[in-house]
């Protein structure tokens, strides 16, 4: 995120190289974080980026807090997958599941794995990640396209997506009982999950709305 204004000398501002060194990352990584809105950057009269030292220190503390619970996201991911499998075994006759043949179920599994990968990457970030959110929206649109092709109503399309969401959320809520999780880490995980999964659900609803509008325009 490029903040408005111009960085002046002597105000605790760091160059890209200095800030990257403090964080222990490559300057290109720092620039990418700034482009994604994870770090605020100011511009000098010559157009060079400058980072406030206090912002870099705050960001470093956030990264250290995440490292304290290294592996937390992987623990959650495995528990979410186990939870989903158990629910499917317990309710094999769910209406939204019955309409899918084996080829379509395989497609759904691929979408699920892609979404889980996105979740893992997204919750691992301190903030930002708009590109990952757009990938999540694309998954939602693809899920809606498939459901529409099968003639499923919006309620059934959302039920399938909510099934995955519930399994992921339940696994996250159970983390304090299965791992040494600090409250702030668990809260960060839940908040980030919520943002990305909401993006998927909204994309599904928007695709259904767009289809309904086109049908009305065509006089169907």
C-alpha positions as a Python dict, from the first residue, in 0.01 Angstrom:
ca = {
    (1, 'X'): (0, 0, 0),
    (2, 'X'): (154, 329, -112),
    (3, 'X'): (67, 593, 147),
    (4, 'X'): (21, 950, 35),
    (5, 'X'): (290, 1196, 121),
    (6, 'X'): (665, 1216, 85),
    (7, 'X'): (920, 1062, 320),
    (8, 'X'): (1165, 1312, 467),
    (9, 'X'): (1514, 1245, 598),
    (10, 'X'): (1572, 1204, 970),
    (11, 'X'): (1222, 1077, 1053),
    (12, 'X'): (1300, 709, 1109),
    (13, 'X'): (1257, 604, 748),
    (14, 'X'): (1435, 302, 601),
    (15, 'X'): (1533, 224, 244),
    (16, 'X'): (1409, -96, 82),
    (17, 'X'): (1744, -262, 142),
    (18, 'X'): (1762, -150, 508),
    (19, 'X'): (1406, -262, 582),
    (20, 'X'): (1459, -596, 407),
    (21, 'X'): (1775, -654, 611),
    (22, 'X'): (1589, -592, 938),
    (23, 'X'): (1322, -841, 836),
    (24, 'X'): (1575, -1092, 705),
    (25, 'X'): (1419, -1114, 359),
    (26, 'X'): (1521, -1028, 3),
    (27, 'X'): (1435, -673, -113),
    (28, 'X'): (1213, -822, -385),
    (29, 'X'): (1008, -995, -115),
    (30, 'X'): (966, -667, 69),
    (31, 'X'): (851, -492, -248),
    (32, 'X'): (597, -769, -312),
    (33, 'X'): (460, -733, 43),
    (34, 'X'): (426, -360, -10),
    (35, 'X'): (247, -415, -343),
    (36, 'X'): (6, -653, -169),
    (37, 'X'): (-75, -391, 94),
    (38, 'X'): (91, -580, 379),
    (39, 'X'): (331, -292, 452),
    (40, 'X'): (288, 82, 418),
    (41, 'X'): (540, 259, 197),
    (42, 'X'): (610, 628, 134),
    (43, 'X'): (784, 783, -165),
    (44, 'X'): (1081, 1020, -174),
    (45, 'X'): (1083, 1315, -418),
    (46, 'X'): (1286, 1087, -646),
    (47, 'X'): (1018, 815, -634),
    (48, 'X'): (1205, 571, -410),
    (49, 'X'): (1021, 370, -147),
    (50, 'X'): (1077, 436, 222),
    (51, 'X'): (941, 238, 515),
    (52, 'X'): (879, 373, 865),
    (53, 'X'): (1105, 198, 1115),
    (54, 'X'): (815, 155, 1357),
    (55, 'X'): (607, -17, 1084),
    (56, 'X'): (893, -257, 1012),
    (57, 'X'): (934, -334, 1383),
    (58, 'X'): (560, -395, 1421),
    (59, 'X'): (554, -620, 1116),
    (60, 'X'): (853, -813, 1250),
    (61, 'X'): (675, -871, 1581),
    (62, 'X'): (371, -1003, 1396),
    (63, 'X'): (587, -1245, 1196),
    (64, 'X'): (758, -1363, 1513),
    (65, 'X'): (420, -1430, 1674),
    (66, 'X'): (322, -1642, 1375),
    (67, 'X'): (650, -1835, 1390),
    (68, 'X'): (584, -1919, 1755),
    (69, 'X'): (298, -2135, 1634),
    (70, 'X'): (481, -2269, 1328),
    (71, 'X'): (296, -2566, 1190),
    (72, 'X'): (-38, -2454, 1333),
    (73, 'X'): (-191, -2413, 987),
    (74, 'X'): (-81, -2763, 883),
    (75, 'X'): (-230, -2914, 1199),
    (76, 'X'): (-557, -2734, 1128),
    (77, 'X'): (-559, -2838, 761),
    (78, 'X'): (-520, -3206, 846),
    (79, 'X'): (-794, -3183, 1109),
    (80, 'X'): (-1025, -3006, 864),
    (81, 'X'): (-977, -3280, 604),
    (82, 'X'): (-1035, -3552, 865),
    (83, 'X'): (-1351, -3373, 982),
    (84, 'X'): (-1484, -3347, 626),
    (85, 'X'): (-1421, -3718, 559),
    (86, 'X'): (-1598, -3817, 882),
    (87, 'X'): (-1902, -3603, 797),
    (88, 'X'): (-1923, -3746, 446),
    (89, 'X'): (-1909, -4100, 586),
    (90, 'X'): (-2180, -4019, 840),
    (91, 'X'): (-2412, -3853, 583),
    (92, 'X'): (-2351, -4026, 249),
    (93, 'X'): (-2701, -3948, 117),
    (94, 'X'): (-2681, -3570, 130),
    (95, 'X'): (-2892, -3435, -162),
    (96, 'X'): (-2621, -3200, -284),
    (97, 'X'): (-2376, -3492, -297),
    (98, 'X'): (-2607, -3743, -466),
    (99, 'X'): (-2636, -3539, -788),
    (100, 'X'): (-2261, -3561, -861),
    (101, 'X'): (-2130, -3856, -1059),
    (102, 'X'): (-1776, -3984, -1002),
    (103, 'X'): (-1622, -3748, -1258),
    (104, 'X'): (-1791, -3448, -1096),
    (105, 'X'): (-1695, -3565, -747),
    (106, 'X'): (-1335, -3586, -863),
    (107, 'X'): (-1365, -3229, -992),
    (108, 'X'): (-1504, -3119, -655),
    (109, 'X'): (-1215, -3286, -474),
    (110, 'X'): (-970, -3096, -694),
    (111, 'X'): (-1147, -2768, -615),
    (112, 'X'): (-1141, -2859, -246),
    (113, 'X'): (-768, -2928, -251),
    (114, 'X'): (-706, -2601, -434),
    (115, 'X'): (-917, -2412, -179),
    (116, 'X'): (-736, -2578, 110),
    (117, 'X'): (-403, -2476, -42),
    (118, 'X'): (-528, -2118, -75),
    (119, 'X'): (-647, -2121, 287),
    (120, 'X'): (-311, -2245, 408),
    (121, 'X'): (-127, -1970, 222),
    (122, 'X'): (-377, -1700, 316),
    (123, 'X'): (-388, -1770, 691),
    (124, 'X'): (-8, -1782, 697),
    (125, 'X'): (9, -1413, 596),
    (126, 'X'): (-7, -1137, 859),
    (127, 'X'): (-234, -937, 625),
    (128, 'X'): (-308, -859, 263),
    (129, 'X'): (-329, -1139, 5),
    (130, 'X'): (-575, -991, -248),
    (131, 'X'): (-440, -1218, -522),
    (132, 'X'): (-528, -1524, -312),
    (133, 'X'): (-876, -1384, -248),
    (134, 'X'): (-929, -1351, -622),
    (135, 'X'): (-826, -1716, -668),
    (136, 'X'): (-1082, -1808, -401),
    (137, 'X'): (-1351, -1612, -586),
    (138, 'X'): (-1260, -1801, -903),
    (139, 'X'): (-1317, -2129, -717),
    (140, 'X'): (-1657, -2001, -604),
    (141, 'X'): (-1750, -1907, -961),
    (142, 'X'): (-1642, -2249, -1090),
    (143, 'X'): (-1844, -2423, -818),
    (144, 'X'): (-2148, -2214, -915),
    (145, 'X'): (-2099, -2285, -1286),
    (146, 'X'): (-2094, -2658, -1219),
    (147, 'X'): (-2398, -2642, -991),
    (148, 'X'): (-2594, -2439, -1246),
    (149, 'X'): (-2508, -2690, -1519),
    (150, 'X'): (-2658, -2962, -1300),
    (151, 'X'): (-2971, -2757, -1238),
    (152, 'X'): (-2905, -2717, -867),
    (153, 'X'): (-3077, -2430, -686),
    (154, 'X'): (-2862, -2173, -504),
    (155, 'X'): (-2947, -2330, -168),
    (156, 'X'): (-2791, -2662, -273),
    (157, 'X'): (-2483, -2495, -420),
    (158, 'X'): (-2431, -2305, -95),
    (159, 'X'): (-2494, -2618, 112),
    (160, 'X'): (-2200, -2791, -53),
    (161, 'X'): (-1974, -2490, 9),
    (162, 'X'): (-2096, -2454, 368),
    (163, 'X'): (-2017, -2819, 431),
    (164, 'X'): (-1650, -2748, 362),
    (165, 'X'): (-1663, -2423, 558),
    (166, 'X'): (-1815, -2591, 865),
    (167, 'X'): (-1548, -2863, 866),
    (168, 'X'): (-1269, -2603, 844),
    (169, 'X'): (-1419, -2384, 1116),
    (170, 'X'): (-1484, -2673, 1351),
    (171, 'X'): (-1125, -2793, 1313),
    (172, 'X'): (-1000, -2442, 1394),
    (173, 'X'): (-1220, -2418, 1705),
    (174, 'X'): (-1087, -2753, 1828),
    (175, 'X'): (-721, -2650, 1789),
    (176, 'X'): (-676, -2532, 2151),
    (177, 'X'): (-767, -2884, 2264),
    (178, 'X'): (-524, -3059, 2030),
    (179, 'X'): (-226, -2823, 2015),
    (180, 'X'): (-55, -2560, 2225),
    (181, 'X'): (-216, -2260, 2059),
    (182, 'X'): (-193, -1905, 2184),
    (183, 'X'): (-530, -1721, 2177),
    (184, 'X'): (-405, -1449, 1940),
    (185, 'X'): (-284, -1712, 1692),
    (186, 'X'): (-619, -1893, 1697),
    (187, 'X'): (-804, -1563, 1650),
    (188, 'X'): (-581, -1469, 1357),
    (189, 'X'): (-648, -1807, 1195),
    (190, 'X'): (-1026, -1775, 1235),
    (191, 'X'): (-1039, -1419, 1105),
    (192, 'X'): (-833, -1496, 796),
    (193, 'X'): (-1031, -1813, 723),
    (194, 'X'): (-1354, -1617, 750),
    (195, 'X'): (-1242, -1354, 500),
    (196, 'X'): (-1136, -1605, 235),
    (197, 'X'): (-1431, -1842, 275),
    (198, 'X'): (-1674, -1548, 265),
    (199, 'X'): (-1517, -1452, -69),
    (200, 'X'): (-1600, -1799, -203),
    (201, 'X'): (-1962, -1788, -86),
    (202, 'X'): (-2021, -1439, -222),
    (203, 'X'): (-1876, -1540, -559),
    (204, 'X'): (-2121, -1831, -576),
    (205, 'X'): (-2418, -1606, -498),
    (206, 'X'): (-2301, -1341, -747),
    (207, 'X'): (-2273, -1596, -1029),
    (208, 'X'): (-2629, -1716, -959),
    (209, 'X'): (-2750, -1354, -957),
    (210, 'X'): (-2580, -1286, -1289),
    (211, 'X'): (-2739, -1597, -1442),
    (212, 'X'): (-3083, -1494, -1316),
    (213, 'X'): (-3044, -1143, -1459),
    (214, 'X'): (-2938, -1283, -1800),
    (215, 'X'): (-3237, -1519, -1799),
    (216, 'X'): (-3476, -1232, -1724),
    (217, 'X'): (-3320, -1018, -1998),
    (218, 'X'): (-3363, -1304, -2244),
    (219, 'X'): (-3728, -1343, -2140),
    (220, 'X'): (-3677, -1696, -2013),
}
